[in-house]
Amino acid sequence: MKDHLTVVKHPLVQHKLTMMRKHDTTTGEFRRLLREISQLLAYEVTGELPMTTRRITTPMEEMDAPVLAGRKLALVSILRAGNGLLDGMLELIPSARVGFVGLYRDEETLRPVQYYFKVPTELGERLVITVDPMLATGNSSVAAIDLLKEAGARNLRFLCLLAAPEGVARMKEAHPDVPIVTAALDERLNEKGYIVPGLGDAGDRMYGTK
């Protein structure tokens, strides 16, 4: 991918995102919309996967048909909210390998604290797509990419639902080689580090917690 930031303007993405932003959208509807929008965003973030051909037989004749090349890609969820994007993407890419990075944000410092890390083998030979609905301060995202690079990942992309300018700038400074795909670039962060206008806490809205 050439651009560091890609904002997906597809009408279905934008419509579903608006429904997710509404404060009175139910937990069940929020999860459904997130699963649907994740598949549309997955279409964008996987648009340049390497291809090869395989000899197959159709009901009519043999042909050399296009198939994905190389190692199966890896999807890495930043827990817990990343699982909402992960679930939808796995429906589209069921053969993907899956990893998890457990990070929570210290509410005083806004810095990430790691509590879990489990990823597929041979990351250096895979496209690694890291998913988290919100790119806010960028601290958790940068920390997750740091860990993945330490584990050998070289070809990385970051997929989120919403991004703040501060988070995009932080990622570009720390990891300029990692393209970001998002459904919207919002205005700013508030004093508590939440995206504005945003949609609230994605994890709480997804799981019905406070």
C-alpha positions in Angstrom: 0.0 0.0 0.0 1.4 3.4 -1.0 -0.4 5.8 1.4 0.3 5.8 5.1 -3.4 6.5 5.8 -6.3 5.3 3.8 -9.8 6.4 4.7 -12.4 4.0 3.2 -15.2 6.2 1.8 -17.4 3.4 0.5 -21.1 4.3 1.1 -21.9 1.1 3.0 -18.9 1.7 5.3 -19.9 5.2 6.0 -23.6 4.3 6.6 -22.8 1.5 9.0 -20.4 3.7 10.9 -23.0 6.3 11.4 -25.4 3.7 12.8 -22.6 2.6 15.2 -21.9 6.2 16.3 -25.5 6.7 17.5 -25.7 6.6 21.3 -28.9 4.6 21.3 -27.6 1.7 19.1 -28.0 -1.5 21.1 -25.1 -3.8 22.1 -26.4 -6.5 19.7 -26.8 -4.1 16.8 -23.4 -2.6 17.5 -21.7 -6.0 17.3 -23.6 -6.9 14.1 -22.6 -3.6 12.5 -19.0 -4.0 13.5 -18.8 -7.5 12.1 -20.3 -6.3 8.8 -18.1 -3.2 8.5 -15.0 -5.2 9.3 -15.6 -7.3 6.2 -15.8 -4.3 4.1 -12.6 -2.8 5.6 -10.9 -6.2 5.1 -11.7 -6.0 1.4 -9.6 -2.7 1.3 -6.7 -3.8 3.5 -6.2 -7.0 1.6 -6.4 -5.4 -1.8 -2.7 -6.0 -2.8 -2.2 -9.6 -1.6 0.3 -11.5 -3.8 -1.3 -13.9 -6.3 -0.2 -17.0 -8.2 -2.1 -19.5 -10.4 -3.2 -23.1 -9.9 -4.4 -25.6 -12.4 -8.0 -26.5 -11.8 -10.8 -28.2 -13.6 -14.1 -26.4 -14.1 -17.3 -28.2 -15.3 -16.2 -27.1 -18.8 -12.4 -27.5 -19.0 -9.1 -27.1 -17.3 -7.7 -23.6 -16.6 -4.9 -21.8 -14.7 -6.9 -19.9 -12.1 -5.7 -17.2 -9.7 -5.1 -18.1 -6.0 -3.4 -16.4 -3.1 0.4 -16.9 -2.9 2.7 -17.5 0.0 2.1 -18.0 3.7 -1.4 -17.5 5.0 -1.7 -14.0 6.4 -1.9 -13.4 10.1 -4.6 -11.3 11.9 -3.6 -9.9 15.2 -6.2 -8.5 17.6 -5.4 -5.9 20.2 -7.5 -7.2 23.1 -10.3 -6.8 23.9 -12.0 -4.5 21.4 -10.0 -5.8 18.5 -11.9 -9.1 18.6 -15.0 -7.3 17.1 -13.1 -6.6 13.9 -11.3 -10.0 14.1 -14.5 -12.0 14.1 -15.9 -10.4 10.9 -12.6 -10.7 9.1 -12.3 -14.4 9.9 -15.6 -15.0 8.2 -14.0 -13.5 5.1 -10.6 -15.1 5.5 -11.2 -18.3 7.5 -7.7 -19.7 6.8 -5.9 -16.8 8.4 -3.6 -17.4 11.3 -4.6 -15.5 14.5 -2.7 -13.8 17.2 -3.6 -11.7 20.3 -1.9 -8.8 22.0 -3.3 -8.0 25.4 -2.9 -4.3 26.3 -4.9 -2.0 28.6 -4.6 1.7 29.0 -3.4 3.1 32.3 -6.1 5.8 32.9 -3.6 8.1 34.7 -0.7 8.0 32.2 -2.7 6.9 29.1 0.2 4.5 28.5 -0.3 0.9 27.5 0.3 -2.0 29.9 1.0 -5.4 28.4 -0.6 -8.5 29.9 -0.7 -11.1 27.0 1.1 -11.9 23.8 0.5 -14.9 21.6 1.1 -14.9 17.9 1.5 -17.3 15.0 4.9 -18.7 13.9 6.9 -17.4 11.0 5.6 -13.8 11.1 8.4 -12.7 8.9 6.9 -14.6 6.0 3.4 -13.4 6.5 1.4 -10.3 5.9 0.4 -9.3 9.4 -2.8 -7.2 9.8 -3.2 -5.7 13.3 -6.8 -4.8 14.3 -8.2 -2.5 16.9 -11.4 -0.4 16.5 -9.9 2.8 17.8 -6.6 4.6 17.0 -6.7 7.3 19.7 -3.5 8.3 21.3 -1.7 5.7 19.3 0.3 4.4 22.3 -1.3 0.9 22.4 -1.0 0.6 18.6 2.6 1.6 18.6 3.3 -0.8 21.5 1.6 -3.7 19.7 3.5 -3.1 16.5 6.8 -2.9 18.5 6.0 -6.4 19.9 5.2 -7.8 16.5 8.3 -6.5 15.0 10.3 -7.9 17.8 8.6 -11.3 17.0 9.9 -11.0 13.4 7.0 -9.3 11.5 8.2 -7.2 8.6 5.1 -6.7 6.4 2.5 -5.1 8.7 -0.8 -3.2 8.2 -3.0 -1.6 10.8 -6.8 -1.7 10.5 -9.1 0.4 12.7 -12.7 1.7 12.6 -11.9 5.3 13.8 -8.7 7.3 14.0 -7.7 10.5 15.6 -5.1 12.8 14.1 -2.9 12.4 17.2 -2.9 8.7 16.8 -2.1 8.8 13.1 0.8 11.1 13.8 2.1 8.9 16.6 2.0 5.8 14.4 3.6 7.6 11.5 6.4 8.8 13.7 7.1 5.4 15.3 6.2 3.1 12.4 6.2 5.0 9.1 6.4 1.6 7.2 3.0 0.4 8.6 0.0 1.6 6.5 -3.2 2.5 8.3 -6.7 1.7 6.9 -9.7 3.3 8.7 -13.3 4.2 8.1 -13.0 7.7 9.4 -10.4 10.3 10.6 -12.2 12.1 13.4 -11.5 15.6 14.8 -9.4 15.2 17.9 -8.9 13.6 21.3 -10.6 15.0 24.4 -8.8 15.5 27.7 -9.4 11.9 28.7 -7.8 10.6 25.4 -11.1 9.5 23.8 -11.8 10.2 20.1 -14.3 13.0 19.4 -17.0 12.9 18.0 -16.1 9.2 18.1 -18.5 6.5 19.3 -17.6 6.1 22.9 -15.6 3.1 24.2 -15.8 0.4 21.5 -15.2 -2.5 24.0 -17.9 -1.3 26.4 -20.4 -0.8 23.6 -19.5 -4.2 22.0 -19.8 -6.2 25.2 -22.3 -4.2 27.2 -19.9 -3.2 30.0 -19.1 0.1 31.7 
